[in-house]
């Protein structure tokens, strides 16, 4: 251990331990004294404290994550400045949300009127006011194509109507999650049964007419004019319903109502065409039976809409009651 001690005399002495120089290889004894003149007027003590073997080692702390080094209190040190900036950001976010809601609301207002107008112009007006003589030109391919084109126009209008209805069912703001609705299994089973039944009856009638079970026989071109557009639109309805079920769109509840309402008018038009084609009496009875069947199915669909509205209202009521109970218990 090296120490420097100032004696009371006017001279300073330093006692050095054994020093071994590797460069010059000079050995000096431990009692070697070196006398220097007094350099300072104040008393100075230099201590070199070396740790003994039994003393614990010093614990060193280091930052594990250098990414956070120097990030302490990186924000503004002014309290009032921070509060003002936070209030400004919250006010800007509220203003942005209000603008989004108002913008979406302004866009949706015309849809409530445009959707039904498109459906009326493409479906009901041609069927109710267009004369049969301008559509039916006789038992030929031209009449079949004109009737199919008329139903295709309705299908375009129905597609636009369903897209507008789906847009109106979306949330007001972009930040909210989209409204997904999954139809019950019983509802889908009932729709498939109704659709398959609508396919089965005309096909059975065609097979019976070709095999001679129904007399007089119905020519294939007459069957195509009377039931061809009906079967095509029924297939389109089935595809549309399956897509709405897959996408979980809220319009799955109104899709059958739209198509089945037009189907009733389509079959009523078939009754008029049956008189123009001089169709057999049993064919006219089959068309009347289909009209009654689809009116029954349409009534069930409307009842489904009423049930769904009541079910949704009950869920909202139960949710509000649970929320109030939670507030009372927490209070």
Residue pairs with C-beta under 8 A, 6 or more apart in sequence:
1 17
1 48
1 50
2 16
2 17
2 48
3 15
3 46
3 47
3 48
4 14
4 44
4 45
4 46
5 13
5 15
6 12
6 43
6 44
6 45
7 13
10 38
11 35
11 36
11 37
11 38
12 35
12 36
12 37
12 38
12 39
13 33
13 34
13 35
14 33
14 34
14 36
15 31
15 33
16 28
16 30
16 32
16 34
17 30
18 27
18 28
18 29
18 30
19 28
20 26
20 27
51 57
63 69
75 82
76 82
76 85
97 173
97 175
100 172
100 173
100 174
101 172
101 173
104 172
104 173
105 172
108 167
108 168
111 164
111 167
111 168
112 168
114 164
115 160
115 161
115 164
115 165
115 168
116 161
118 157
118 160
118 161
118 164
119 157
119 158
119 161
119 258
121 157
122 153
122 154
122 156
122 157
122 158
123 153
123 154
123 157
123 158
123 262
123 265
124 265
126 150
126 153
126 154
127 150
127 154
127 262
127 265
127 266
127 269
128 265
130 150
132 269
132 272
132 273
132 276
135 143
135 146
135 147
135 150
136 143
136 146
136 147
136 225
136 273
136 276
137 143
137 146
139 219
139 221
139 222
139 225
139 277
140 221
141 221
143 225
144 221
144 224
144 225
144 228
144 229
147 225
147 228
147 229
148 228
148 229
148 232
150 229
151 229
151 232
151 233
151 266
154 233
154 262
155 233
155 236
158 240
158 258
158 259
158 262
159 240
161 258
162 240
162 244
162 251
162 254
162 255
162 258
165 250
165 251
165 254
166 249
166 250
166 251
169 179
169 249
169 250
169 251
170 178
170 179
171 177
171 178
171 179
179 250
180 248
181 248
181 249
181 250
181 252
181 253
182 245
182 248
183 245
183 252
183 253
187 304
188 245
190 300
191 241
191 256
192 238
194 297
195 234
195 237
195 238
195 241
197 293
198 234
198 290
198 293
198 294
199 231
199 234
201 286
201 289
201 290
201 293
202 223
202 227
202 230
202 231
202 286
202 290
205 214
205 218
205 283
205 286
206 218
206 223
206 227
208 214
209 217
209 218
209 223
210 217
214 280
214 282
215 280
216 280
217 280
218 279
218 280
218 283
222 277
222 279
225 273
225 277
226 270
226 273
226 274
226 277
226 279
226 283
226 287
227 270
229 266
230 263
230 266
230 267
230 270
230 290
233 259
233 262
233 263
233 266
234 263
236 259
237 255
237 256
237 259
237 260
240 255
240 259
241 252
241 255
241 256
244 251
244 252
244 255
245 252
253 304
253 305
253 308
254 305
256 297
256 298
256 301
257 298
257 301
257 302
257 305
260 294
260 297
260 298
260 301
261 298
263 294
264 291
264 294
264 295
264 298
267 287
267 290
267 291
267 294
268 291
270 287
271 284
271 287
271 288
271 291
274 283
274 284
274 287
